[in-house]
Amino acid sequence: MLRWPGCASSARGRRRVSPLECITTTHRRISENGFGIGRPPGDGPRPLRLADRLAKVRGMHHLGAPWEGTGARRTPVPFASPSQPGRSRLGRWFDNWMRSLGMALVLFLIIRTFLIEAFQIPSGSMERTLLSGDFLFVNKAVYGAQIPGTNARLPGFESPHRGDVIVFAYPKNPELNYVKRVIGVPRDTVEMRGGNVRVNGRTLVEPYVQRVDPTHDIYDPEFNWQRDYLVSAAAARGYRPTRDTWGPLTVPAGKYFVLGDNRDNSADSRYWGFVDAAAVKGRPLVVYFSYDREARDALPWLTDIRWHRLGSIIR
């Protein structure tokens, strides 16, 4: 038989001592002996309410646990999150609008820098192919776009070929963009006789060429740079090139020889030399807008639109 420590049944009356009385007596004895946490001696017995509650515990369900086999779960107490001040509808709209604008700006800069850029034709040196007042979309990825702030370029899909129309930085002023047609590629031999272009000894068929003043074939001192690139060094002594008769010249590696389609009104490689491969920016794709720059109207870009040229593919 289990007994509570420090408790014994009365020998005389054979009275059974209750657990509560036993706990009270034990608590008083420990306190009087100084071996426990209790009241000082003389304070009298103090019934323990906790002991009375524990005496009624017969299983874990009395402590709040679910009955076995019921599958019930205690519902957790929801955690109260700190309250946040609500944003107005205008604030949320402005935030979403700014995010969309920022993403659109980043996408625009990526496309403009590495894929497609818009250019304008300011002169008539490429007539009939391109007119003054044409606005072009130029493919910059085809030849490899230059990485801003560096001299490095992304890998291109191809190199310029003979007959390609290209956009490049003007050799004498890289801030200006020029548009011309490639006539000679590296290691080609180019020349002109009476206005007819020959490449590697063969005359080119050029249906895109426009001649407006074929009789004004004169010498220009700007042609003198050609002496250093003549095929025969001996020919440099009496070399006197004109607008329609010059060469033959050898195109160096990494260079291109370009001419305007409007041969009688074009400042091109005949005057200022070759175009470096690193200066090539791209190949024009399409005319997306065009208007007559020579019109006398107040708003020519609005009243003198060349509707028939919109969407023209450049070849």
Contacts in CASP RR format, 6 or more apart in sequence:
PFRMAT RR
TARGET T0000
AUTHOR 0000-0000-0000
METHOD contacts of the structure
MODEL  1
MLRWPGCASSARGRRRVSPLECITTTHRRISENGFGIGRPPGDGPRPLRL
ADRLAKVRGMHHLGAPWEGTGARRTPVPFASPSQPGRSRLGRWFDNWMRS
LGMALVLFLIIRTFLIEAFQIPSGSMERTLLSGDFLFVNKAVYGAQIPGT
NARLPGFESPHRGDVIVFAYPKNPELNYVKRVIGVPRDTVEMRGGNVRVN
GRTLVEPYVQRVDPTHDIYDPEFNWQRDYLVSAAAARGYRPTRDTWGPLT
VPAGKYFVLGDNRDNSADSRYWGFVDAAAVKGRPLVVYFSYDREARDALP
WLTDIRWHRLGSIIR
4 17 0 8 1.000
4 19 0 8 1.000
4 22 0 8 1.000
4 23 0 8 1.000
4 26 0 8 1.000
5 26 0 8 1.000
6 22 0 8 1.000
6 25 0 8 1.000
6 26 0 8 1.000
6 29 0 8 1.000
7 17 0 8 1.000
7 21 0 8 1.000
7 22 0 8 1.000
7 25 0 8 1.000
7 26 0 8 1.000
8 17 0 8 1.000
9 15 0 8 1.000
9 16 0 8 1.000
9 17 0 8 1.000
10 17 0 8 1.000
19 51 0 8 1.000
19 55 0 8 1.000
20 47 0 8 1.000
20 48 0 8 1.000
20 51 0 8 1.000
20 52 0 8 1.000
20 55 0 8 1.000
23 48 0 8 1.000
23 51 0 8 1.000
24 45 0 8 1.000
24 46 0 8 1.000
24 47 0 8 1.000
24 48 0 8 1.000
25 45 0 8 1.000
27 38 0 8 1.000
27 45 0 8 1.000
27 46 0 8 1.000
27 48 0 8 1.000
28 44 0 8 1.000
28 45 0 8 1.000
30 36 0 8 1.000
30 38 0 8 1.000
31 38 0 8 1.000
31 39 0 8 1.000
31 40 0 8 1.000
31 41 0 8 1.000
31 43 0 8 1.000
32 41 0 8 1.000
32 42 0 8 1.000
39 46 0 8 1.000
56 62 0 8 1.000
57 63 0 8 1.000
61 67 0 8 1.000
64 74 0 8 1.000
66 72 0 8 1.000
66 73 0 8 1.000
66 74 0 8 1.000
87 95 0 8 1.000
113 140 0 8 1.000
113 145 0 8 1.000
113 148 0 8 1.000
114 140 0 8 1.000
114 141 0 8 1.000
114 145 0 8 1.000
114 154 0 8 1.000
115 139 0 8 1.000
115 140 0 8 1.000
115 141 0 8 1.000
115 145 0 8 1.000
116 137 0 8 1.000
116 138 0 8 1.000
116 139 0 8 1.000
116 140 0 8 1.000
116 141 0 8 1.000
116 285 0 8 1.000
117 137 0 8 1.000
117 138 0 8 1.000
117 140 0 8 1.000
117 281 0 8 1.000
118 135 0 8 1.000
118 136 0 8 1.000
118 137 0 8 1.000
118 138 0 8 1.000
118 288 0 8 1.000
119 135 0 8 1.000
119 136 0 8 1.000
119 138 0 8 1.000
119 167 0 8 1.000
119 177 0 8 1.000
119 179 0 8 1.000
119 284 0 8 1.000
120 133 0 8 1.000
120 134 0 8 1.000
120 135 0 8 1.000
120 136 0 8 1.000
121 130 0 8 1.000
121 131 0 8 1.000
121 132 0 8 1.000
121 133 0 8 1.000
121 134 0 8 1.000
121 135 0 8 1.000
121 136 0 8 1.000
121 179 0 8 1.000
122 132 0 8 1.000
122 133 0 8 1.000
123 132 0 8 1.000
124 130 0 8 1.000
124 131 0 8 1.000
124 132 0 8 1.000
124 262 0 8 1.000
124 265 0 8 1.000
125 179 0 8 1.000
125 180 0 8 1.000
125 260 0 8 1.000
125 261 0 8 1.000
125 262 0 8 1.000
125 265 0 8 1.000
125 266 0 8 1.000
125 267 0 8 1.000
125 268 0 8 1.000
126 165 0 8 1.000
126 179 0 8 1.000
126 180 0 8 1.000
126 181 0 8 1.000
126 260 0 8 1.000
126 261 0 8 1.000
126 262 0 8 1.000
126 266 0 8 1.000
127 210 0 8 1.000
127 261 0 8 1.000
127 262 0 8 1.000
127 265 0 8 1.000
128 208 0 8 1.000
128 210 0 8 1.000
128 261 0 8 1.000
128 262 0 8 1.000
129 165 0 8 1.000
129 181 0 8 1.000
129 208 0 8 1.000
129 261 0 8 1.000
129 314 0 8 1.000
129 315 0 8 1.000
130 136 0 8 1.000
130 165 0 8 1.000
130 179 0 8 1.000
130 261 0 8 1.000
130 284 0 8 1.000
130 287 0 8 1.000
130 314 0 8 1.000
131 290 0 8 1.000
131 306 0 8 1.000
131 309 0 8 1.000
132 293 0 8 1.000
132 294 0 8 1.000
133 290 0 8 1.000
133 291 0 8 1.000
133 292 0 8 1.000
133 293 0 8 1.000
134 287 0 8 1.000
134 289 0 8 1.000
134 290 0 8 1.000
134 309 0 8 1.000
135 287 0 8 1.000
135 288 0 8 1.000
135 289 0 8 1.000
135 290 0 8 1.000
136 167 0 8 1.000
136 179 0 8 1.000
136 284 0 8 1.000
136 285 0 8 1.000
136 286 0 8 1.000
136 287 0 8 1.000
136 288 0 8 1.000
136 314 0 8 1.000
137 284 0 8 1.000
137 285 0 8 1.000
137 286 0 8 1.000
137 288 0 8 1.000
138 167 0 8 1.000
138 281 0 8 1.000
138 282 0 8 1.000
138 283 0 8 1.000
138 284 0 8 1.000
138 285 0 8 1.000
139 282 0 8 1.000
139 283 0 8 1.000
139 284 0 8 1.000
139 285 0 8 1.000
140 281 0 8 1.000
140 282 0 8 1.000
141 154 0 8 1.000
141 156 0 8 1.000
141 157 0 8 1.000
142 156 0 8 1.000
142 157 0 8 1.000
142 158 0 8 1.000
142 282 0 8 1.000
142 283 0 8 1.000
143 156 0 8 1.000
143 157 0 8 1.000
143 158 0 8 1.000
143 159 0 8 1.000
143 160 0 8 1.000
143 166 0 8 1.000
143 280 0 8 1.000
143 281 0 8 1.000
143 282 0 8 1.000
143 283 0 8 1.000
144 153 0 8 1.000
144 154 0 8 1.000
144 155 0 8 1.000
144 156 0 8 1.000
144 157 0 8 1.000
144 282 0 8 1.000
145 153 0 8 1.000
145 154 0 8 1.000
146 152 0 8 1.000
146 153 0 8 1.000
146 154 0 8 1.000
146 278 0 8 1.000
146 281 0 8 1.000
147 153 0 8 1.000
147 154 0 8 1.000
151 278 0 8 1.000
153 278 0 8 1.000
159 185 0 8 1.000
159 277 0 8 1.000
160 166 0 8 1.000
160 182 0 8 1.000
160 185 0 8 1.000
160 256 0 8 1.000
160 277 0 8 1.000
160 280 0 8 1.000
160 283 0 8 1.000
161 182 0 8 1.000
161 185 0 8 1.000
162 182 0 8 1.000
162 183 0 8 1.000
162 184 0 8 1.000
162 185 0 8 1.000
162 188 0 8 1.000
162 199 0 8 1.000
163 181 0 8 1.000
163 182 0 8 1.000
163 183 0 8 1.000
164 181 0 8 1.000
164 182 0 8 1.000
164 283 0 8 1.000
165 179 0 8 1.000
165 180 0 8 1.000
165 181 0 8 1.000
165 182 0 8 1.000
165 283 0 8 1.000
165 284 0 8 1.000
165 314 0 8 1.000
165 315 0 8 1.000
166 179 0 8 1.000
166 180 0 8 1.000
166 181 0 8 1.000
166 182 0 8 1.000
166 256 0 8 1.000
166 258 0 8 1.000
166 275 0 8 1.000
166 280 0 8 1.000
166 281 0 8 1.000
166 282 0 8 1.000
166 283 0 8 1.000
166 284 0 8 1.000
167 177 0 8 1.000
167 178 0 8 1.000
167 179 0 8 1.000
167 280 0 8 1.000
167 281 0 8 1.000
167 282 0 8 1.000
167 283 0 8 1.000
167 284 0 8 1.000
168 177 0 8 1.000
168 178 0 8 1.000
168 180 0 8 1.000
168 258 0 8 1.000
168 275 0 8 1.000
168 279 0 8 1.000
168 280 0 8 1.000
168 281 0 8 1.000
168 282 0 8 1.000
169 175 0 8 1.000
169 176 0 8 1.000
169 177 0 8 1.000
169 178 0 8 1.000
169 279 0 8 1.000
169 281 0 8 1.000
170 176 0 8 1.000
170 177 0 8 1.000
170 178 0 8 1.000
171 272 0 8 1.000
171 273 0 8 1.000
171 274 0 8 1.000
171 275 0 8 1.000
171 276 0 8 1.000
171 279 0 8 1.000
172 272 0 8 1.000
174 279 0 8 1.000
177 281 0 8 1.000
179 284 0 8 1.000
180 258 0 8 1.000
180 259 0 8 1.000
180 260 0 8 1.000
180 266 0 8 1.000
180 268 0 8 1.000
180 269 0 8 1.000
180 275 0 8 1.000
181 208 0 8 1.000
181 258 0 8 1.000
181 259 0 8 1.000
181 260 0 8 1.000
181 261 0 8 1.000
182 256 0 8 1.000
182 257 0 8 1.000
182 258 0 8 1.000
183 190 0 8 1.000
183 197 0 8 1.000
183 199 0 8 1.000
183 204 0 8 1.000
183 257 0 8 1.000
183 258 0 8 1.000
183 259 0 8 1.000
183 269 0 8 1.000
184 190 0 8 1.000
184 199 0 8 1.000
184 251 0 8 1.000
184 256 0 8 1.000
184 257 0 8 1.000
184 258 0 8 1.000
185 251 0 8 1.000
185 256 0 8 1.000
186 251 0 8 1.000
186 252 0 8 1.000
186 253 0 8 1.000
186 254 0 8 1.000
186 255 0 8 1.000
186 256 0 8 1.000
187 250 0 8 1.000
187 251 0 8 1.000
187 253 0 8 1.000
188 199 0 8 1.000
188 200 0 8 1.000
188 250 0 8 1.000
188 251 0 8 1.000
188 257 0 8 1.000
189 199 0 8 1.000
189 200 0 8 1.000
189 201 0 8 1.000
189 231 0 8 1.000
189 248 0 8 1.000
189 249 0 8 1.000
189 250 0 8 1.000
189 251 0 8 1.000
190 197 0 8 1.000
190 198 0 8 1.000
190 199 0 8 1.000
190 247 0 8 1.000
190 248 0 8 1.000
190 249 0 8 1.000
190 251 0 8 1.000
190 257 0 8 1.000
191 197 0 8 1.000
191 198 0 8 1.000
191 201 0 8 1.000
191 246 0 8 1.000
191 247 0 8 1.000
191 248 0 8 1.000
191 249 0 8 1.000
192 198 0 8 1.000
192 244 0 8 1.000
192 245 0 8 1.000
192 246 0 8 1.000
192 247 0 8 1.000
192 270 0 8 1.000
193 244 0 8 1.000
193 245 0 8 1.000
194 217 0 8 1.000
194 244 0 8 1.000
194 245 0 8 1.000
195 214 0 8 1.000
195 217 0 8 1.000
195 244 0 8 1.000
195 245 0 8 1.000
195 263 0 8 1.000
196 203 0 8 1.000
196 204 0 8 1.000
197 203 0 8 1.000
197 204 0 8 1.000
197 206 0 8 1.000
197 259 0 8 1.000
198 204 0 8 1.000
198 248 0 8 1.000
201 248 0 8 1.000
208 261 0 8 1.000
208 315 0 8 1.000
209 261 0 8 1.000
209 263 0 8 1.000
210 261 0 8 1.000
210 262 0 8 1.000
210 263 0 8 1.000
210 264 0 8 1.000
211 263 0 8 1.000
211 264 0 8 1.000
212 262 0 8 1.000
212 264 0 8 1.000
212 265 0 8 1.000
213 264 0 8 1.000
213 265 0 8 1.000
214 244 0 8 1.000
214 264 0 8 1.000
216 243 0 8 1.000
216 264 0 8 1.000
217 242 0 8 1.000
217 243 0 8 1.000
217 244 0 8 1.000
217 245 0 8 1.000
218 242 0 8 1.000
218 243 0 8 1.000
219 240 0 8 1.000
219 241 0 8 1.000
219 242 0 8 1.000
220 242 0 8 1.000
220 243 0 8 1.000
220 271 0 8 1.000
222 271 0 8 1.000
222 272 0 8 1.000
223 241 0 8 1.000
223 242 0 8 1.000
223 246 0 8 1.000
223 270 0 8 1.000
223 271 0 8 1.000
225 272 0 8 1.000
225 273 0 8 1.000
226 239 0 8 1.000
226 241 0 8 1.000
226 246 0 8 1.000
226 247 0 8 1.000
226 249 0 8 1.000
226 273 0 8 1.000
227 236 0 8 1.000
227 239 0 8 1.000
229 249 0 8 1.000
229 250 0 8 1.000
229 251 0 8 1.000
229 252 0 8 1.000
230 236 0 8 1.000
230 239 0 8 1.000
230 247 0 8 1.000
230 248 0 8 1.000
230 249 0 8 1.000
230 250 0 8 1.000
231 247 0 8 1.000
231 248 0 8 1.000
231 249 0 8 1.000
231 250 0 8 1.000
241 247 0 8 1.000
241 270 0 8 1.000
243 264 0 8 1.000
243 270 0 8 1.000
244 263 0 8 1.000
246 270 0 8 1.000
249 257 0 8 1.000
251 257 0 8 1.000
251 274 0 8 1.000
252 274 0 8 1.000
254 276 0 8 1.000
254 277 0 8 1.000
255 274 0 8 1.000
255 275 0 8 1.000
255 276 0 8 1.000
255 277 0 8 1.000
256 274 0 8 1.000
256 275 0 8 1.000
256 277 0 8 1.000
256 280 0 8 1.000
257 269 0 8 1.000
257 273 0 8 1.000
257 274 0 8 1.000
257 275 0 8 1.000
258 268 0 8 1.000
258 269 0 8 1.000
258 275 0 8 1.000
259 266 0 8 1.000
259 268 0 8 1.000
259 269 0 8 1.000
259 270 0 8 1.000
260 266 0 8 1.000
260 268 0 8 1.000
269 275 0 8 1.000
284 314 0 8 1.000
285 313 0 8 1.000
285 314 0 8 1.000
286 311 0 8 1.000
286 312 0 8 1.000
286 313 0 8 1.000
286 314 0 8 1.000
287 309 0 8 1.000
287 310 0 8 1.000
287 311 0 8 1.000
287 312 0 8 1.000
287 314 0 8 1.000
288 310 0 8 1.000
288 311 0 8 1.000
289 305 0 8 1.000
289 310 0 8 1.000
290 305 0 8 1.000
290 306 0 8 1.000
290 309 0 8 1.000
290 310 0 8 1.000
291 300 0 8 1.000
291 301 0 8 1.000
291 302 0 8 1.000
291 304 0 8 1.000
291 305 0 8 1.000
291 306 0 8 1.000
292 300 0 8 1.000
292 304 0 8 1.000
292 306 0 8 1.000
293 300 0 8 1.000
295 303 0 8 1.000
295 304 0 8 1.000
297 303 0 8 1.000
297 304 0 8 1.000
END
